[in-house]
Amino acid sequence: MDYKIGLLGRVFVLALSLFFLAYIIGNDAGVFAISLFIILTFVQLILLIRYAESSFKKVRQFLDNIKQNNYATVYPVKFDGTETDDLHIEFNAILAKLKEDQLEKEANFQYFRTVFQHLSIGLITFEADGSVQILNTAAKRMLNIDKLNHIREISGINKELYQAIDQLRTGGSELIKIAHPDGIMQLSVYAIELVLRDTKFKLVSLQNIQSELEEKEMEAWQNLIRVLTHEIMNSIAPISSLAATISTDLKDKIKNKGQVEQDDLQDYQMGISTIEKRSEGLINFVSDFRSLAHVPLPKFTAIKLKELFDRLDILFQNQNEEKSIQFNKEIHPNDLLLFADCSLIEQVLINLVQNAIHAVEETPSKKITLRAFIDDNGKIIIELEDSGKGIEEEALNKIFIPFFTTKQKGSGIGLSLSKQIMRRHKGNLQVKSKVGEGTVFKLIFNA
């Protein structure tokens, strides 16, 4: 029966009962008749209320099923065209859609969880209190553990690794060496801080880059040996040839007991002098190599970058004025402080400014800009930009290799030494250049 018809019928019966009750009371009917109609009217009222509430009960039951994620309930459908039937059809359709969405969500969760577990990069997620949420298979293998309940337990494996994981902020990374049954591992640790449904947690990735480092180390040694061999052979070849010529000439003179003429003595003196100068050049080369191999540990102090920039401005003032170079300084904020070794960082900037001066010498627009600021990740950045002719792409990949230089009188250790100094500060030195537009060197200090 249609809900509206049933409701109207019960209202009509109730109204009719009230009418008869009023009629018999007005005609002074007996107590029995009045009592009977009162009871009948009360029963009709209760039946009306129950009938009206029946649909609301179904709605409450439907909402309770949704609240409890119970989508298995099926409401009966008689296909008799009533509003109750239509309501049951809608309920069943909604529950079916919610059930489908739940199954899809669970399938996606299982898919991403499987992918998470099978990644070759170690991944750890933990909440602000240190409780670990997920630890994938690669992380277990790298840390040589079966489970991890609290991130503090990593301190028992390696204290440096725990400190890095605990202190790193979004975008921060660090290289940690740990012992492992399979050998020493070089782990690249990277962290991201996230907030999900008002819950803070951190995602840490661990990647073993030992093989990559060994490959790069071998490549670096090969490049170094190639450069050393080239430089040493360039110095020794003329020395050896000249010494052999003088030795052969002297042997002939001694064998034939001939006298040494004045011109010959001058030739010998010139030859020995040349050997001396080339030997001194070789000694200086070895001295440069030794200085490159023994970069001192930095002594960290607070540096006012404005004062450091002012000192550099004064130091290069004469060169800049003589060559009509515009030297600009930009610091944001103006009182920016850097915690580093002042003398070492000053040496890096001197090398870079000197290179920039050489770069803009033959350009119409001679401009050098030295700037310092804090980037979006909270890192202090020092940039040196010049309007020079730029660096060729082939040379750009080699400028940090020891003894590589594009200048005729350069030693080729300035940029390599600067790179090592920045590494000592747990920072980095990067370069960006475009031929015809200029070059930008960037000193990155991890806060």
Secondary structure, 3 states (H helix, E strand, C coil): CCHHHHHHHHHHHHHHHHHHHHHHHHCCCCHHHHHHHHHHHHHHHHHHHHHHHHHHHHHHHHHHHHHCCCCCCCCCCCCCCCHHHHHHHHHHHHHHHHHHHHHHHHHHHHHHHHHHHHCCCEEEEEECCCEEEEECHHHHHHHCCCCCCEHHHHHHCCHHHHHHHHHCCCCCEEEEEECCCCCCEEEEEEEEEEEECCEEEEEEEEEECHHHHHHHHHHHHHHHHHHHHHHHHHHHHHHHHHHHHHHHHHHHHHHCCCCCCHHHHHHHHHHHHHHHHHHHHHHHHHHHHHHHHCCCCCCCEEEEHHHHHHHHHHHCHHHHHHCCCEEEEEECCCCCEEEECHHHHHHHHHHHHHHHHHHHCCCCCCEEEEEEEECCCCCEEEEEEECCCCCCHHHHCCCCCCCCCCCCCCCCCHHHHHHHHHHHCCCEEEEEEECCCEEEEEEEECC
